[in-house]
Amino acid sequence: MQATRQRILELLRDRQALTVDDLASELALTPVTVRHHLDILKAEGLVESPEVRHRDAPGRPQYTFRLTPAALSHFPKNYQGFARVMLSEIREHVSEAEMERILAGVALRMATEAALPAADAPIERRLDAAVRYLNARGYEASWERLSTGRVALRTRNCPYHELSQSNPEFCRLDLNLVSQLLGLDPVVEDRISSGGAACSYIMTLPAA
């Protein structure tokens, strides 16, 4: 994000509500320039429409600006650090079989969020729905029919790449997720965590 707009977000986060004049003073910019940046942030859904600030003395009304909930995503998070510590703690207290049950349960919960067609729908529709679901979560997924008659689903981005290097549970989670989304038993052909260009899941289609 452009540095000035990021700084506006930070000021609004710290002070909760500021006027154009407040921001102009903090940033050493003209009010016109500040309004330009606020208009962009409003269009991006990061700043709410201005509210009138009541004045104790006569004069032109002042308008304050606040962040929308969506703006919080533009500040640093530590999800990966939390997930790494959480996985380590779980691993210390459960057996391998219990860990597999946990991963299967997480995959099932994720799959239930997907708008999947009915179980008896053509497999192509289910593959398309699975790809849409995965792409909405950053996987850069696609599928293709292979010359062998099988299908391949490939994900060219791993949302957990840094974590998967030392936590293979994430790779098993994705395998479980693909299986739950498609109702098939995928075989892993390649993995990003192993240096591949994509995570590739090969599946044999059920007999017609």
C-alpha atoms as one frame of an Amber mdcrd trajectory, in Angstrom:
protein
   0.000   0.000   0.000   1.151   3.549  -0.740   3.070   4.793   2.312   0.903
   7.839   3.021  -2.300   5.816   3.013  -0.741   3.195   5.260   0.223   5.971
   7.675  -3.360   7.305   7.608  -4.612   3.851   8.557  -2.113   3.691  11.415
  -3.176   7.098  12.740  -6.853   6.183  12.591  -6.109   2.892  14.332  -4.240
   4.638  17.149  -6.554   7.650  17.552  -9.850   6.015  16.484 -11.354   9.117
  14.850  -9.627  12.050  13.140 -10.633  14.965  10.917  -8.996  15.947   7.662
  -7.289  18.815   9.493  -6.027  16.442  12.188  -4.506  14.177   9.559  -3.093
  17.049   7.552  -1.321  18.336  10.673   0.061  14.900  11.581   1.280  14.170
   8.036   2.422  17.699   7.092   0.185  17.566   4.013  -2.489  19.848   2.629
  -6.121  19.029   3.432  -6.741  18.552  -0.304  -4.071  15.850  -0.469  -5.429
  14.142   2.644  -8.958  14.115   1.186  -7.592  12.497  -1.978  -6.044   9.660
   0.036  -9.180   9.274   2.175 -11.329   8.995  -0.966  -9.143   6.116  -2.171
  -9.296   4.393   1.213 -13.081   4.802   1.298 -13.356   3.301  -2.204 -11.283
   0.322  -1.013 -13.632  -0.183   1.936 -10.994   0.658   4.541 -12.369   3.966
   5.868 -15.972   4.630   6.831 -18.023   7.547   5.552 -17.298  10.657   7.634
 -19.356  11.540  10.683 -20.091  15.064  11.906 -18.089  16.057  14.976 -20.211
  18.282  17.180 -18.543  21.594  18.001 -18.895  23.634  21.185 -18.397  26.895
  19.279 -19.981  28.224  16.058 -18.227  27.404  12.805 -18.156  24.999   9.926
 -18.970  21.413  10.894 -16.014  19.068  11.143 -16.115  15.500   9.903 -14.271
  12.620  11.497 -13.064   9.458   9.797 -12.797   5.957  11.256 -11.482   2.614
  10.073 -13.773  -0.133   8.854 -13.279  -3.649  10.270 -11.703  -4.646   6.933
  -8.827  -2.224   7.522  -7.474  -4.386  10.332  -6.157  -6.838   7.744  -3.585
  -4.213   6.700  -1.717  -4.429   9.994   0.849  -7.084  10.935  -0.475 -10.413
  12.172   1.257 -13.399  13.741  -1.002 -16.207  12.566   1.912 -18.313  11.365
   3.763 -17.995  14.656   0.622 -18.882  16.585  -0.117 -21.870  14.334   3.454
 -23.140  14.710   3.303 -23.012  18.511  -0.199 -24.491  18.577   0.839 -27.426
  16.401   3.876 -28.091  18.557   1.738 -28.135  21.693  -0.844 -30.474  20.136
   1.911 -32.780  18.894   3.264 -33.041  22.430  -0.052 -34.264  23.823  -1.624
 -36.523  21.210  -0.631 -39.689  19.422  -0.019 -39.876  15.687  -3.412 -41.540
  15.202  -5.142 -38.802  17.183  -3.347 -36.157  15.142  -4.650 -37.771  11.952
  -8.184 -37.685  13.354  -7.779 -34.002  14.177  -6.531 -33.218  10.666  -9.394
 -35.177   9.117 -11.860 -33.249  11.271 -10.371 -29.893  10.290 -10.520 -30.861
   6.597 -14.157 -31.907   6.962 -15.065 -28.611   8.627 -13.338 -26.698   5.827
 -15.040 -28.744   3.114 -18.468 -28.094   4.599 -17.887 -24.384   3.927 -17.598
 -25.029   0.187 -20.649 -24.634  -2.037 -20.394 -28.136  -3.460 -22.934 -29.684
  -5.826 -24.891 -32.778  -4.839 -22.957 -36.014  -4.488 -24.571 -37.407  -7.662
 -23.622 -34.355  -9.775 -21.101 -34.817 -12.606 -17.543 -34.923 -11.269 -16.632
 -31.957 -13.481 -19.026 -29.746 -11.535 -17.547 -30.929  -8.243 -14.019 -30.266
  -9.511 -15.020 -26.767 -10.632 -16.567 -26.060  -7.215 -13.486 -27.381  -5.414
 -11.224 -25.174  -7.530 -13.361 -22.103  -6.784 -13.236 -22.863  -3.063  -9.464
 -23.368  -3.055  -8.794 -20.265  -5.155 -10.847 -18.139  -2.771  -8.331 -19.244
  -0.120  -5.195 -18.494  -2.113  -4.293 -21.913  -3.529  -4.208 -20.951  -7.261
  -5.861 -24.254  -8.132  -6.839 -25.821 -11.439  -7.775 -29.272 -12.696  -7.249
 -31.211 -15.892  -8.184 -34.553 -17.368  -5.144 -36.721 -18.050  -4.561 -38.964
 -21.061  -4.774 -41.948 -18.707  -8.416 -41.105 -18.015  -7.638 -39.910 -14.511
  -7.832 -36.280 -13.363  -5.241 -34.055 -11.747  -5.965 -31.210  -9.366  -2.993
 -28.882  -8.934  -2.445 -26.045  -6.483   0.364 -23.681  -7.476   0.454 -21.722
  -4.236   0.651 -23.018  -0.685  -0.984 -20.646   1.824   1.015 -22.394   4.570
   4.332 -22.675   2.723   6.577 -21.421   5.533   4.821 -23.573   8.107   4.748
 -26.701   5.953   8.557 -26.781   5.801   8.737 -27.890   9.425   5.143 -29.026
   9.907   4.170 -31.778   7.464   0.728 -31.816   9.071  -0.275 -28.997   6.715
   0.474 -31.172   3.690  -1.649 -33.959   5.157  -4.392 -31.435   5.883  -4.470
 -30.386   2.224  -4.596 -34.006   1.101  -7.540 -34.611   3.437  -9.217 -31.426
   2.200  -8.971 -32.391  -1.479 -10.373 -35.827  -0.632 -13.294 -34.300   1.290
 -14.053 -31.767  -1.443 -14.150 -34.359  -4.222 -15.186 -37.540  -2.472 -12.198
 -39.286  -4.089  -8.923 -40.774  -2.895  -6.155 -38.560  -4.277  -2.562 -39.686
  -4.706   0.091 -37.017  -4.243   2.315 -36.751  -7.305   4.337 -33.677  -6.303
   4.521 -31.071  -3.560   5.621 -27.441  -3.362   7.224 -28.219   0.008   9.449
 -30.761  -1.789  10.535 -28.269  -4.443   7.790 -28.936  -6.983   6.093 -26.235
  -9.014   2.716 -27.319  -7.638   1.032 -29.719  -5.274  -0.474 -32.288  -7.643
  -3.247 -34.680  -6.653  -4.023 -37.500  -9.107  -7.380 -39.247  -8.886  -9.092
 -42.145 -10.565 -12.691 -41.387 -11.433 -15.411 -43.758 -10.311 -16.850 -46.034
 -12.973 -19.858 -44.553 -14.760
